[in-house]
Amino acid sequence: MIKEMREPTFLVLATLAEGKKHGYAIIQGVASLSEGEVALKAGTLYAMLDRLTFDGVIELAGEEIVEGRLRRYYELTPEGTTMLADESKRRVKVSNIALRRLRFVGGFA
Amino acid sequence: MTKGLERSRQLLKFYPKAYREERGEEIVTTLQEAAEARVPRASLGDQLSVAQYGLRVRLGLTSETMFGKALDIAAIPGLVMGAFLGLYLLILGDLPVVNSKFFSPNFGPFLTVGPLLYLIWILGVVVVFEWPQFRRRVAGACMTLTIVGELLAKLAHRNPNVWEIAILVSLGVPSLLAPDVYVTRRRVLPSLSVGLATFAALFLVTDSHTSPGFFNSFYWYGTYEIAHRQPYVDAVLLALFVVLWVTKRREVASAALILSSPWIIVGVAYPLSLRYLNVGVLNVVALIAWAVGMVLIVTTSRYRPRPPASIELSALNSGT
């Protein structure tokens, strides 16, 4: 199981929170969520998918042939959903504290 | 078949057959779709990353394998071990012969360029503790500069002992090969403990003196003493390995085996390189035991196809 969630992992899981997705759709989802900041390379994506599958965070959700090409879909497992929810709450909590403090010192309108 | 598709398929040759059969078509599709989005062809970065991951899967160097996990654990402690070895060589090798008039030419006040190389490793560790995500680049830079420095010193000045430099460079290898590129944990205390243990072990093993003079320095007797007394260290390492293995901390045990690699190899290679020294039988036994351990780690880390359950699920949900 993942001990600490790094940004790219969080972005991949957040992309899959929308529903099952195939390889390139995950790359697009990560780029969109991070506003272009994180551009996953294909090799990096498959290293992550293998690790997350091994850790039981995501699983295969089927495959289809589109224009003669094999697309394999991935989705969050119940454990992955819980993990993403916990991590999201933690990030929101920390962000809220930071924003409150910034308002207090007048550094944020 | 288009040229791009052909190139994508060629990249799959980097992967082991079992992985290729299971995931190959899927990777080609992703590469093709990425290529179409980034007209006119898939970026070189995409292709290189696919080839690099293929090699990692083939060599068992992924985050899921015993080998990969052990390398992740050994990475930063390996660099710290290198920095402490450098510190030891500086204090017990170079300082005792500083300003030596007997050996000329010198590198500044020092006998060799060694202090410069050791400083690189010490600085490298400071950088890695601050920015652990750059561990791989820092290790690469330390290793490259050390090799280049040693080669140049051989031409221009007295070069540090090649065996110590070989150990130093080898200690950067786990950082270079470790699969976890997003590492953020510093593990300062365990890493420093490994470094201090190395320093203390070297001090005890080589029966070091700090009094000045070449014949008191590490450079006169150090490598010989390492090779000569290696069996004592090996016995401690073996006990440590057994305890870690029995207590189910097998990745840590494997990491210990990886970090002990350069010392065990030098214990045999150094006397082998000299006509007047015999190779210790116990050192050969240790080398064989180490080799068996490494073969086991590498063999258990080879890619195995997924369990049938996930393949059945995949077929069940097939959209064809």
Interface residues (C-beta under 8 A of the other chain):
Chain A: E4 R6 E7 P8 T9 H22 G23 Y24 I27 Q28 K41 A42 G43 T44 L45 Y46 A47 D50 R51 T53 F54 E59 L60 A61 G62 E63 E64 I65 R69 L70 R71 R72 Y73
Chain B: R23 E25 E26 I27 V28 T29 T30 L31 Q32 E33 A34 A37 A42 S43 G45 D46 L48 S49 V50 A51 Q52 Y53 G54 R56 T62 S63 E64 P179 Y182 T184 R185 S310 L313 S314 L316 N317 S318 G319 T320
